[in-house]
Amino acid sequence: MRVLAVVVALGILASTTEAAERRAVRTITEVLLTFSHSPSPADREALEEILNDQAATACERVVARILLNVRHIVSAEDKRTLEAMITDQTIPESLRTLSAVIVNLTHTINDADRRTLKALLE
């Protein structure tokens, strides 16, 4: 019985974590799909919610913070951080994808990245 309780608890925790990740990834994706030069006031608010969300992972917070800092392009330091995240196989694929899109960002996203982001929302 005890093992079953632990398995059930881990399943609930995993689904809660997955739901939180999906929420953060979805929010960042939606911000990127409408991104133009810098985050709008509404985008800033949504990204700051991720930064303040205790359920958000450290990687989600890093991506949200970097996107908050974008002014036309990503800073050199933030670009290095994102590039490290892209190659880190321990980071969820969705966050590596978002990192790659942000690295490519120049004022707005390109058409190929737009298609990639739309696929993340499915």
C-alpha positions as CSV (number, residue, x, y, z in Angstrom):
1,M,0.0,0.0,0.0
2,R,2.8,2.4,0.9
3,V,4.5,1.9,-2.5
4,L,1.2,2.6,-4.2
5,A,0.8,5.8,-2.3
6,V,4.3,7.0,-3.3
7,V,3.6,6.2,-6.9
8,V,0.3,8.1,-6.9
9,A,1.9,11.1,-5.2
10,L,4.7,11.1,-7.7
11,G,2.2,11.0,-10.5
12,I,0.3,13.9,-9.1
13,L,3.5,15.9,-8.6
14,A,4.7,15.1,-12.2
15,S,1.3,16.1,-13.7
16,T,1.4,19.4,-11.7
17,T,4.9,20.1,-12.8
18,E,4.0,19.3,-16.4
19,A,1.0,21.6,-16.2
20,A,3.1,24.4,-14.8
21,E,5.7,23.8,-17.6
22,R,3.1,23.8,-20.3
23,R,1.7,27.1,-18.9
24,A,5.1,28.8,-18.9
25,V,6.0,27.4,-22.3
26,R,2.7,28.4,-23.7
27,T,3.0,32.0,-22.3
28,I,6.5,32.5,-23.6
29,T,5.4,31.0,-27.0
30,E,2.5,33.4,-27.2
31,V,4.7,36.4,-26.4
32,L,7.1,35.4,-29.1
33,L,4.4,35.0,-31.7
34,T,3.4,38.6,-31.3
35,F,6.9,40.0,-30.4
36,S,7.9,43.2,-32.1
37,H,11.2,44.9,-31.0
38,S,10.6,44.5,-27.3
39,P,7.9,43.1,-25.0
40,S,4.7,45.0,-24.9
41,P,3.3,46.0,-21.4
42,A,1.0,43.0,-21.5
43,D,3.9,40.7,-22.5
44,R,6.0,42.1,-19.7
45,E,3.3,41.4,-17.2
46,A,2.9,37.8,-18.4
47,L,6.6,37.2,-18.3
48,E,6.9,38.7,-14.9
49,E,4.2,36.3,-13.7
50,I,6.5,33.4,-14.8
51,L,9.4,35.0,-12.8
52,N,7.2,35.2,-9.7
53,D,5.5,31.8,-10.2
54,Q,6.9,29.3,-7.6
55,A,5.9,26.4,-9.8
56,A,8.0,27.7,-12.7
57,T,11.4,26.0,-13.1
58,A,14.7,27.8,-13.0
59,C,15.1,27.3,-16.8
60,E,11.6,28.8,-17.5
61,R,12.5,31.8,-15.4
62,V,15.8,32.3,-17.2
63,V,14.1,32.2,-20.6
64,A,11.3,34.6,-19.4
65,R,14.0,37.0,-17.9
66,I,16.0,37.0,-21.1
67,L,12.9,37.7,-23.2
68,L,12.0,40.5,-20.9
69,N,15.4,42.1,-21.6
70,V,15.3,41.9,-25.4
71,R,15.4,45.2,-27.1
72,H,15.4,44.4,-30.9
73,I,18.0,41.6,-30.3
74,V,19.3,39.4,-27.5
75,S,22.3,40.8,-25.6
76,A,25.6,38.9,-26.0
77,E,25.6,37.6,-22.5
78,D,22.0,36.4,-22.7
79,K,22.8,34.8,-26.1
80,R,25.6,32.8,-24.5
81,T,23.2,31.6,-21.8
82,L,20.6,30.6,-24.4
83,E,23.2,28.8,-26.5
84,A,24.3,26.8,-23.5
85,M,20.6,25.9,-22.8
86,I,20.1,24.8,-26.4
87,T,22.9,22.2,-26.1
88,D,21.9,21.0,-22.6
89,Q,20.0,17.7,-23.1
90,T,18.8,17.8,-19.5
91,I,16.6,20.8,-20.4
92,P,13.1,20.0,-21.8
93,E,13.0,20.2,-25.6
94,S,10.3,22.9,-25.5
95,L,12.6,25.2,-23.6
96,R,15.5,24.4,-25.9
97,T,13.2,25.3,-28.8
98,L,12.2,28.6,-27.2
99,S,15.9,29.4,-26.5
100,A,16.7,28.8,-30.2
101,V,13.9,31.0,-31.4
102,I,15.0,33.8,-29.0
103,V,18.7,33.5,-30.2
104,N,17.5,34.0,-33.8
105,L,15.3,36.9,-32.9
106,T,16.0,40.2,-34.7
107,H,13.2,42.7,-34.0
108,T,10.7,39.9,-34.5
109,I,10.7,36.1,-35.2
110,N,11.2,34.7,-38.7
111,D,8.6,32.6,-40.6
112,A,10.4,29.2,-39.9
113,D,10.5,30.0,-36.1
114,R,6.8,31.1,-36.3
115,R,5.9,27.6,-37.6
116,T,8.0,26.0,-34.9
117,L,6.3,28.0,-32.2
118,K,2.8,27.2,-33.6
119,A,3.7,23.5,-33.4
120,L,4.6,24.0,-29.7
121,L,1.0,25.2,-29.0
122,E,-0.6,22.1,-30.5
